[in-house]
Amino acid sequence: MIWEVGELDPKELVFHVQKRGILDHGAYYAQKTQLDSHGNRILWGWIPEKRPEAEFSAAGWAGCMALPRLLSIGAENDLEMRVAPIENSLRAKAFVLPQQHAGLSERTATLKAIHFDNVCGELAWKTKGATQRLRSGTAQEPGGRFMSSPKAL
């Protein structure tokens, strides 16, 4: 998706481009913008599925909405984009894991106390030794605890 900054000639209805760039390198689909109640330009979009069809069919969900992004034009006429500040309201509470020297039972109790309501999704990342995957719920049964298990991507 390309962005452009410039001026519209209202008489000729011609847009004169002064600067352009790439908004996204292909991970965003069906982008739309709107003004919020404070006059901020908000960008919405869909992140398409990248897993094989068999995997997302079995999971019961595919792709997801991206977090809304706040767009603005910087001093050099560059597009500036950041996650909308309202997203901070999604954070229910923080938790801190006990230090490494803490006993295993204390660390385990802390991890067991983490709970996400009405969530279904998956998060995967690679470490030096293996690929880790967190999953929670399905489209039919959201919620529950995130489960972690090493599995090749």
Secondary structure, DSSP 8 states (H G I E B T S, - for coil): -EEEEEEEETTTTEEEEEEEEES-SSS-EEEEEEE-TTS-EEEEEEE---S-HHHHHHHT---EE---EEEEE-TTS-EEEEE-GGGGGG---------TTS-HHHHHHHHHT---SS--EEEEEE-SS-EEEEEE--SSS--S--EEEE---
